[in-house]
């Protein structure tokens, strides 16, 4: 690892004033506010700031010079604030932002003015928006619901789910994001609707395949049908067949302009299992049934 003296371009015997002057010169050149979008300059600035954090502190510099702090990368307890912990990336060191530049802000040059304006901008900046994902049941996406999510810090947020949401839509909770001097940011909740094996949403309509018995299909019947908002009773007409589609008005998803789509119920005739000998005997003696060829009728 490069020595912090080499990073700042000073000799090990440099005075504190020389170290501060070298750092100030490099900071003017590399500060992120003066190099927006320049990742290389930003990374170099972090390395320079880390070096100054070590050498600008008399106690830390003394320990480094004594070999107690190994800039080559010896193991240390976390968050001790030594040079090795900062030089490799975006660390939480005192010079990561303008808050520790009080000793440079009293000047009247452009750098001091930049730091003062940067500090003021940070103080008035709105907090960051925080992003979360929330899985909800299909029924909740149709009828709406309130669900609670647990945050990484152990806190919770109650999320009101409006009716009709689809996967990928985002719910915005105002003021529930990160705090900031200009007010808290928002919490952005991306919703994922979990699949329900019974239902398929097609626009504002919902489809369902409903098994019915041979007797219900031939003779007609009243049957219970599940919907996203609860079961209802539906009439199966006499002579219904597999593929017959019945419509339940208003039992679909909410429409943008108001009202609801429909639920389309596709019937599927299911024979008993195991086969019923009486039914087999009836069909064997059913002459008209034997003469009927559905493939020719199609």
PENORKA-V324861 format. One record per residue. N is the residue number from 0. RES is the residue in one letter. SS is DSSP state (H for helix, E for strand, C for the rest). PHI is phi in degrees with one decimal (* if undefined). D_CENTER is the distance of its C-alpha to the mean C-alpha in whole Angstrom. Layout:
N	RES	SS	PHI	D_CENTER
N	RES	SS	PHI	D_CENTER
This chain:
0	X	C	*	37
1	X	C	-64.2	39
2	X	C	-65.8	41
3	X	H	-62.3	40
4	X	H	-64.6	43
5	X	H	-66.5	43
6	X	H	-60.5	39
7	X	H	-86.0	41
8	X	C	75.2	44
9	X	C	-125.3	47
10	X	C	-87.4	49
11	X	C	-56.7	49
12	X	C	-90.6	52
13	X	C	-62.1	50
14	X	C	-76.8	50
15	X	H	-60.7	48
16	X	H	-65.6	48
17	X	H	-66.9	48
18	X	H	-65.4	45
19	X	H	-64.6	43
20	X	H	-64.3	45
21	X	H	-65.0	44
22	X	H	-64.5	40
23	X	H	-59.4	41
24	X	H	-63.3	42
25	X	H	-69.7	39
26	X	H	-63.5	36
27	X	H	-59.8	38
28	X	H	-80.4	37
29	X	H	-109.9	34
30	X	C	-53.3	32
31	X	H	-55.4	29
32	X	H	-68.3	29
33	X	H	-95.5	32
34	X	C	-133.6	31
35	X	C	-59.5	27
36	X	C	83.6	26
37	X	C	-93.8	28
38	X	H	-65.7	26
39	X	H	-64.2	29
40	X	H	-65.2	31
41	X	H	-63.3	28
42	X	H	-64.5	28
43	X	H	-65.5	32
44	X	H	-62.3	31
45	X	H	-62.2	29
46	X	H	-67.4	32
47	X	H	-64.0	35
48	X	H	-63.2	33
49	X	H	-65.8	33
50	X	H	-63.2	37
51	X	H	-69.5	38
52	X	H	-59.1	36
53	X	H	-79.4	38
54	X	H	-79.0	41
55	X	C	-78.7	41
56	X	C	-104.1	41
57	X	H	-59.3	45
58	X	H	-67.8	44
59	X	H	-63.6	41
60	X	H	-62.9	43
61	X	H	-61.9	46
62	X	H	-66.9	44
63	X	H	-64.0	43
64	X	H	-62.7	47
65	X	C	-83.5	48
66	X	C	85.3	46
67	X	C	-74.5	44
68	X	C	-112.5	40
69	X	C	-94.6	40
70	X	C	-67.1	38
71	X	C	-80.1	39
72	X	C	115.4	36
73	X	C	-64.3	37
74	X	C	-66.4	35
75	X	C	-138.8	34
76	X	C	-60.5	33
77	X	C	-65.7	29
78	X	C	61.5	29
79	X	C	-88.6	33
80	X	C	81.6	32
81	X	C	-92.1	34
82	X	H	-55.5	35
83	X	H	-59.8	33
84	X	H	-73.9	30
85	X	H	-108.1	29
86	X	H	-66.3	31
87	X	C	-86.2	28
88	X	C	-176.3	25
89	X	C	-75.1	23
90	X	C	-93.2	25
91	X	C	-93.6	25
92	X	C	-92.6	29
93	X	C	-62.7	31
94	X	C	-104.4	31
95	X	C	-71.8	27
96	X	C	-142.7	27
97	X	H	-79.0	30
98	X	H	-64.3	31
99	X	H	-103.1	33
100	X	C	-101.4	35
101	X	H	-57.4	38
102	X	H	-72.8	41
103	X	H	-109.3	40
104	X	C	-89.7	39
105	X	C	-85.0	43
106	X	C	-74.4	44
107	X	C	-118.2	45
108	X	C	-91.6	44
109	X	H	-66.4	41
110	X	H	-67.3	39
111	X	H	-62.2	39
112	X	H	-65.6	39
113	X	H	-61.1	35
114	X	H	-63.8	34
115	X	H	-64.3	35
116	X	H	-67.4	33
117	X	H	-63.3	30
118	X	H	-64.7	30
119	X	H	-65.2	31
120	X	H	-63.7	28
121	X	H	-65.4	26
122	X	H	-64.7	27
123	X	C	-98.7	27
124	X	C	-77.0	23
125	X	C	-68.1	20
126	X	C	-62.4	18
127	X	C	-72.0	14
128	X	C	-74.7	11
129	X	E	-111.4	9
130	X	E	-109.6	5
131	X	E	-138.0	4
132	X	E	-120.1	4
133	X	E	-135.5	8
134	X	E	-89.3	10
135	X	E	-131.3	14
136	X	C	-71.6	17
137	X	H	-57.3	19
138	X	H	-61.3	21
139	X	H	-66.0	19
140	X	H	-69.0	17
141	X	H	-90.6	21
142	X	H	-90.8	23
143	X	C	86.0	20
144	X	E	-172.3	19
145	X	E	-120.3	18
146	X	E	-127.5	16
147	X	E	-107.1	15
148	X	E	-114.5	12
149	X	E	-98.7	13
150	X	C	-85.8	12
151	X	C	-57.1	13
152	X	C	-87.3	16
153	X	C	94.5	17
154	X	C	-74.1	17
155	X	E	-133.5	15
156	X	E	-132.5	14
157	X	E	-90.7	16
158	X	E	-109.7	14
159	X	E	-87.4	17
160	X	E	-96.4	16
161	X	C	-71.5	18
162	X	C	-61.6	20
163	X	C	95.6	20
164	X	C	-67.1	16
165	X	C	-123.2	15
166	X	C	-57.2	12
167	X	C	97.6	10
168	X	C	-71.8	11
169	X	E	-119.4	9
170	X	E	-99.6	11
171	X	E	-103.1	12
172	X	E	-105.6	14
173	X	C	-62.8	16
174	X	C	73.6	17
175	X	C	-104.8	15
176	X	C	-94.8	13
177	X	C	-72.8	15
178	X	C	-70.9	19
179	X	C	-161.3	21
180	X	C	-62.3	25
181	X	C	-95.5	24
182	X	C	108.4	22
183	X	C	-73.3	19
184	X	C	-76.0	16
185	X	C	-109.1	13
186	X	E	-96.9	10
187	X	E	-109.8	8
188	X	E	-105.7	7
189	X	E	-86.7	6
190	X	E	-96.0	8
191	X	E	-120.4	10
192	X	E	-85.9	13
193	X	C	-74.8	15
194	X	C	-66.6	19
195	X	C	-115.9	22
196	X	C	-61.7	25
197	X	C	-84.4	27
198	X	E	-116.7	25
199	X	E	-131.1	24
200	X	E	-91.0	23
201	X	E	-126.6	25
202	X	C	68.8	24
203	X	C	-92.3	26
204	X	E	-97.8	28
205	X	E	-124.1	27
206	X	E	-110.3	29
207	X	E	-144.9	30
208	X	E	-94.3	33
209	X	E	-116.0	36
210	X	E	-70.0	38
211	X	E	-132.4	42
212	X	E	-79.2	45
213	X	H	-60.7	48
214	X	H	-64.3	50
215	X	H	-63.7	47
216	X	H	-72.7	47
217	X	H	-75.8	51
218	X	H	-94.5	52
219	X	C	81.7	49
220	X	E	-169.9	47
221	X	E	-109.6	45
222	X	E	-128.5	41
223	X	E	-88.0	38
224	X	E	-124.1	35
225	X	C	-70.7	32
226	X	C	-129.7	29
227	X	C	-65.9	26
228	X	C	-113.3	27
229	X	C	122.9	30
230	X	C	-71.3	33
231	X	E	-132.5	36
232	X	E	-97.2	40
233	X	E	-131.8	40
234	X	E	-92.0	44
235	X	E	-95.4	44
236	X	C	-66.3	47
237	X	C	-59.4	50
238	X	C	73.6	50
239	X	C	-67.8	46
240	X	C	-134.6	45
241	X	C	-58.1	42
242	X	C	98.4	40
243	X	C	-59.1	41
244	X	E	-113.4	39
245	X	E	-109.7	39
246	X	E	-115.4	37
247	X	E	-102.4	35
248	X	C	-64.1	35
249	X	C	74.7	32
250	X	C	-104.7	30
251	X	C	-96.9	28
252	X	C	-86.4	25
253	X	E	-62.1	25
254	X	C	-93.7	26
255	X	C	-57.9	25
256	X	C	-84.3	29
257	X	C	110.5	29
258	X	C	83.0	30
259	X	E	-136.1	29
260	X	C	-74.5	29
261	X	C	-113.6	31
262	X	E	-104.9	31
263	X	E	-100.0	33
264	X	E	-107.0	35
265	X	E	-98.1	36
266	X	E	-80.6	39
267	X	E	-135.0	40
268	X	E	-74.7	43
269	X	E	-121.9	43
270	X	C	-80.8	46
271	X	C	-68.3	47
272	X	C	-134.5	47
273	X	C	-73.2	49
274	X	C	-55.2	52
275	X	C	-92.4	54
276	X	H	-57.6	58
277	X	H	-64.3	59
278	X	H	-66.3	56
279	X	H	-63.6	57
280	X	H	-66.1	61
281	X	H	-62.7	60
282	X	H	-65.0	58
283	X	H	-63.0	61
284	X	C	-97.2	64
285	X	C	-92.0	62
286	X	H	-63.3	64
287	X	H	-65.3	62
288	X	H	-66.5	59
289	X	H	-65.9	60
290	X	H	-81.9	61
291	X	C	-77.1	58
292	X	C	-119.6	56
293	X	H	-63.8	52
294	X	H	-72.6	52
295	X	H	-79.8	55
296	X	H	-77.4	54
297	X	C	-66.1	50
